[in-house]
Amino acid sequence: MTTISSTISSYRKRFGHDGKSAARRFVSPGSALVHSNAPAALYPSSNSPGAWSGPASPPTPTMDFSLSGAVSAEFITSRPGEKARMESLNDRFVIYIEKVRVLEQRNEALRAELDRWRGKGSSRLAELCAHEVTELRRHVDRLTNEKARAEVQRDNLLVDVERTRVKLQEEIFKREGAEKSTQSFRQDVDNASLVRVNLERKVESLQEEIMFLKKLHEAELRELQAQTQQQQEVCVDLDVAQPDLTSALREIRVQYDNLASKNTHLSEEWYNSKPYLSWLKSLHIVDVDLQFAELTEAANRNKETLRAARREASECQSQVRALTCDVDTLKETNEALERQMRQMEENFALESSGYQDTIRGLEENILNLKDEIARHLNEYQDLLNIKMALDIEIATYRKLLKGEQNCPDFRISTPLPNFSTLSLRDPVLESRTTTKTTETRDGEVIIDSTQKQEDPE
């Protein structure tokens, strides 16, 4: 009875066949272990005295005639080419065993090289990854500190900008108050100008009145002087032509005597009255004394009027001087206020321009800081992405290393691949086992069965 069992692995088909694993198969009691590609007659049982083990020495092509008695003559005659086929199969098996031995030697060398490279590569990779992670963490900490400083500086600049805006609002309120006060001062100046114009007009009218009164007084004085000179001339003429006047006086006295009796009563009533004088004038009778008294009284009245006019003129002049002083004071105050207003406007313009420049500078600084913060955030995000990718790659490397340690049949071909180009998925090895069992007794086949099984490694 013979049992044939063979194991075929897809991984071994790709990278080669393992002689030790091929030889490491189970043998049922009373059965011999052979490959499915070779006949059972070429492999003696482990209990036979000519049995060999391992691929170190290839078996000699010997024949086992233990079952030759069971083969009949008809079987030999019906298969004349069986011997030639068996010889070719034995030759192929010898070549296969030699190939298995060479591949086992190569497998041992590759395992040794793999262990050597694994011991070097794992420590070096761990050191490189640890160094790179440390540098990246330092860079991330530095960027975090720079970001915190930039945020603090931004907050300080925002506080300064807010303080500057508050100060600017206060200065704007002050400027508006100064403009309102300047407007009220302008109204006061306009009112003072109107008062000054009215006072100048009054002064002009008073000066014109004074000139008119002066002219009137001079005319009256000239008239009085002319009358006085005329009276003196009359007196001189009377003294010179006295003989002629006596006759005339006699005639006048006669007429007065005639009229005295008629107008005695009237004379008493109208002696000191103006109607009497007017009546005398209507009668063309001029009394020198009465005329002189009247002229003296008129002169006195004119003197009193002149003194009152002079007093009024002096009062007007004092008022004019006071008003002129007031006008000059108002003019100086107006000029001082205008100068102060111009100076305040210039100061406000300079301060507002300075504040505008400061605001523009602060806004530019804020924009620059925002750009720098955005750039730092982008760099920080890139570094985080790199760190995450490195963490994933390190985890993958660790998983690969753990998978290599757990899988003793893992092989690589020289030269070794770059670890950065490895796939992130774990290799999945599939093994397929085909078991064929044949039981014979006294040359008769009792059981012939085939079983296939696939197991992931």
Secondary structure in CASP SS format (residue, H / E / C, confidence):
PFRMAT SS
TARGET T0000
AUTHOR 0000-0000-0000
METHOD secondary structure of the structure
MODEL  1
M C 1.00
T E 1.00
T E 1.00
I E 1.00
S E 1.00
S E 1.00
T E 1.00
I E 1.00
S E 1.00
S H 1.00
Y H 1.00
R H 1.00
K H 1.00
R H 1.00
F H 1.00
G C 1.00
H C 1.00
D C 1.00
G H 1.00
K H 1.00
S H 1.00
A H 1.00
A H 1.00
R C 1.00
R C 1.00
F C 1.00
V C 1.00
S C 1.00
P C 1.00
G C 1.00
S C 1.00
A C 1.00
L C 1.00
V C 1.00
H C 1.00
S C 1.00
N C 1.00
A C 1.00
P C 1.00
A H 1.00
A H 1.00
L H 1.00
Y C 1.00
P C 1.00
S C 1.00
S C 1.00
N C 1.00
S C 1.00
P C 1.00
G C 1.00
A C 1.00
W C 1.00
S C 1.00
G C 1.00
P C 1.00
A C 1.00
S C 1.00
P C 1.00
P C 1.00
T C 1.00
P C 1.00
T C 1.00
M C 1.00
D C 1.00
F C 1.00
S C 1.00
L C 1.00
S H 1.00
G H 1.00
A H 1.00
V C 1.00
S C 1.00
A H 1.00
E H 1.00
F H 1.00
I H 1.00
T H 1.00
S H 1.00
R C 1.00
P C 1.00
G C 1.00
E H 1.00
K H 1.00
A H 1.00
R H 1.00
M H 1.00
E H 1.00
S H 1.00
L H 1.00
N H 1.00
D H 1.00
R H 1.00
F H 1.00
V H 1.00
I H 1.00
Y H 1.00
I H 1.00
E H 1.00
K H 1.00
V H 1.00
R H 1.00
V H 1.00
L H 1.00
E H 1.00
Q H 1.00
R H 1.00
N H 1.00
E H 1.00
A H 1.00
L H 1.00
R H 1.00
A H 1.00
E H 1.00
L H 1.00
D H 1.00
R H 1.00
W H 1.00
R H 1.00
G H 1.00
K H 1.00
G H 1.00
S H 1.00
S H 1.00
R H 1.00
L H 1.00
A H 1.00
E H 1.00
L H 1.00
C H 1.00
A H 1.00
H H 1.00
E H 1.00
V H 1.00
T H 1.00
E H 1.00
L H 1.00
R H 1.00
R H 1.00
H H 1.00
V H 1.00
D H 1.00
R H 1.00
L H 1.00
T H 1.00
N H 1.00
E H 1.00
K H 1.00
A H 1.00
R H 1.00
A H 1.00
E H 1.00
V H 1.00
Q H 1.00
R H 1.00
D H 1.00
N H 1.00
L H 1.00
L H 1.00
V H 1.00
D H 1.00
V H 1.00
E H 1.00
R H 1.00
T H 1.00
R H 1.00
V H 1.00
K H 1.00
L H 1.00
Q H 1.00
E H 1.00
E H 1.00
I H 1.00
F H 1.00
K H 1.00
R H 1.00
E H 1.00
G H 1.00
A H 1.00
E H 1.00
K H 1.00
S H 1.00
T H 1.00
Q H 1.00
S H 1.00
F H 1.00
R H 1.00
Q H 1.00
D H 1.00
V H 1.00
D H 1.00
N H 1.00
A H 1.00
S H 1.00
L H 1.00
V H 1.00
R H 1.00
V H 1.00
N H 1.00
L H 1.00
E H 1.00
R H 1.00
K H 1.00
V H 1.00
E H 1.00
S H 1.00
L H 1.00
Q H 1.00
E H 1.00
E H 1.00
I H 1.00
M H 1.00
F H 1.00
L H 1.00
K H 1.00
K H 1.00
L H 1.00
H H 1.00
E H 1.00
A H 1.00
E H 1.00
L H 1.00
R H 1.00
E H 1.00
L H 1.00
Q H 1.00
A H 1.00
Q H 1.00
T H 1.00
Q H 1.00
Q H 1.00
Q H 1.00
Q H 1.00
E H 1.00
V H 1.00
C H 1.00
V H 1.00
D H 1.00
L H 1.00
D H 1.00
V H 1.00
A C 1.00
Q H 1.00
P H 1.00
D H 1.00
L H 1.00
T H 1.00
S H 1.00
A H 1.00
L H 1.00
R H 1.00
E H 1.00
I H 1.00
R H 1.00
V H 1.00
Q H 1.00
Y H 1.00
D H 1.00
N H 1.00
L H 1.00
A H 1.00
S H 1.00
K H 1.00
N C 1.00
T H 1.00
H H 1.00
L H 1.00
S H 1.00
E H 1.00
E H 1.00
W C 1.00
Y C 1.00
N C 1.00
S C 1.00
K H 1.00
P H 1.00
Y H 1.00
L H 1.00
S H 1.00
W H 1.00
L H 1.00
K H 1.00
S H 1.00
L C 1.00
H C 1.00
I C 1.00
V C 1.00
D C 1.00
V H 1.00
D H 1.00
L H 1.00
Q H 1.00
F H 1.00
A H 1.00
E H 1.00
L H 1.00
T H 1.00
E H 1.00
A H 1.00
A H 1.00
N H 1.00
R H 1.00
N H 1.00
K H 1.00
E H 1.00
T H 1.00
L H 1.00
R H 1.00
A H 1.00
A H 1.00
R H 1.00
R H 1.00
E H 1.00
A H 1.00
S H 1.00
E H 1.00
C H 1.00
Q H 1.00
S H 1.00
Q H 1.00
V H 1.00
R H 1.00
A H 1.00
L H 1.00
T H 1.00
C H 1.00
D H 1.00
V H 1.00
D H 1.00
T H 1.00
L H 1.00
K H 1.00
E H 1.00
T H 1.00
N H 1.00
E H 1.00
A H 1.00
L H 1.00
E H 1.00
R H 1.00
Q H 1.00
M H 1.00
R H 1.00
Q H 1.00
M H 1.00
E H 1.00
E H 1.00
N H 1.00
F H 1.00
A H 1.00
L H 1.00
E H 1.00
S H 1.00
S H 1.00
G H 1.00
Y H 1.00
Q H 1.00
D H 1.00
T H 1.00
I H 1.00
R H 1.00
G H 1.00
L H 1.00
E H 1.00
E H 1.00
N H 1.00
I H 1.00
L H 1.00
N H 1.00
L H 1.00
K H 1.00
D H 1.00
E H 1.00
I H 1.00
A H 1.00
R H 1.00
H H 1.00
L H 1.00
N H 1.00
E H 1.00
Y H 1.00
Q H 1.00
D H 1.00
L H 1.00
L H 1.00
N H 1.00
I H 1.00
K H 1.00
M H 1.00
A H 1.00
L H 1.00
D H 1.00
I H 1.00
E H 1.00
I H 1.00
A H 1.00
T H 1.00
Y H 1.00
R H 1.00
K H 1.00
L H 1.00
L H 1.00
K H 1.00
G H 1.00
E H 1.00
Q H 1.00
N H 1.00
C C 1.00
P C 1.00
D C 1.00
F C 1.00
R C 1.00
I C 1.00
S C 1.00
T C 1.00
P C 1.00
L C 1.00
P C 1.00
N C 1.00
F H 1.00
S H 1.00
T H 1.00
L C 1.00
S C 1.00
L C 1.00
R C 1.00
D C 1.00
P C 1.00
V C 1.00
L C 1.00
E E 1.00
S E 1.00
R E 1.00
T E 1.00
T E 1.00
T E 1.00
K E 1.00
T E 1.00
T E 1.00
E E 1.00
T E 1.00
R E 1.00
D C 1.00
G C 1.00
E E 1.00
V E 1.00
I E 1.00
I E 1.00
D E 1.00
S E 1.00
T E 1.00
Q E 1.00
K E 1.00
Q E 1.00
E E 1.00
D E 1.00
P E 1.00
E C 1.00
END
